[in-house]
């Protein structure tokens, strides 16, 4: 857990901080899956779970989705998550 300096604690789960605002920038369905492009309002710190930058899910079959979503990997606070319903 990380302290915020105010005596409160924030928990990180796969890089995401609890009680923190994130913005959904884009949604897209591709190859039968739904994806979200999300931005951390701080501009740094990203999801490190499935479909994160460099994760094992990015096989040759899925790499075209990066172009479709206009996503460039890097610690810029913008990341992709799968939306499961």
NORURQUI-V790118 format. One record per residue. N is the residue number from 1. SS is DSSP state (A for helix, B for strand, O for the rest). PSI is psi as a letter, one per 40 degrees, with the letter a starting at -180 (NA if undefined). OMEGA is omega as a letter, one per 40 degrees, with the letter a starting at -180 (999 if undefined). Layout:
BEGIN
N_SS_PSI_OMEGA / N_SS_PSI_OMEGA
END
This chain:
BEGIN
1_O_i_i / 2_B_h_i / 3_B_i_a / 4_O_e_a / 5_O_e_a / 6_O_e_a / 7_O_e_i / 8_O_i_a / 9_B_h_i / 10_B_h_i / 11_O_h_i / 12_B_h_i / 13_B_h_a / 14_O_f_i / 15_O_e_a / 16_B_i_a / 17_B_h_i / 18_O_i_i / 19_O_f_i / 20_O_i_a / 21_O_h_i / 22_B_i_i / 23_B_h_i / 24_B_h_a / 25_B_d_a / 26_B_i_i / 27_B_i_a / 28_B_h_i / 29_B_h_a / 30_B_h_i / 31_O_f_i / 32_O_e_i / 33_B_i_i / 34_B_h_a / 35_B_i_i / 36_B_h_i / 37_B_h_a / 38_B_i_i / 39_B_h_i / 40_B_h_a / 41_O_d_i / 42_O_e_i / 43_O_e_i / 44_O_i_a / 45_O_h_a / 46_O_i_i / 47_O_h_i / 48_O_e_i / 49_O_a_a / 50_O_h_i / 51_O_e_i / 52_O_i_a / 53_O_h_i / 54_O_e_a / 55_O_i_a / 56_O_e_a / 57_O_d_a / 58_O_g_i / 59_O_i_a / 60_O_d_i / 61_O_d_a / 62_O_e_a / 63_O_d_i / 64_A_d_i / 65_A_d_i / 66_A_d_i / 67_A_d_i / 68_A_d_a / 69_O_e_a / 70_O_f_a / 71_O_h_i / 72_O_h_i / 73_O_i_i / 74_O_i_a / 75_O_g_a / 76_O_e_i / 77_O_e_i / 78_B_h_a / 79_B_i_a / 80_B_h_i / 81_B_i_i / 82_B_h_i / 83_B_h_i / 84_O_h_i / 85_O_NA_999
END
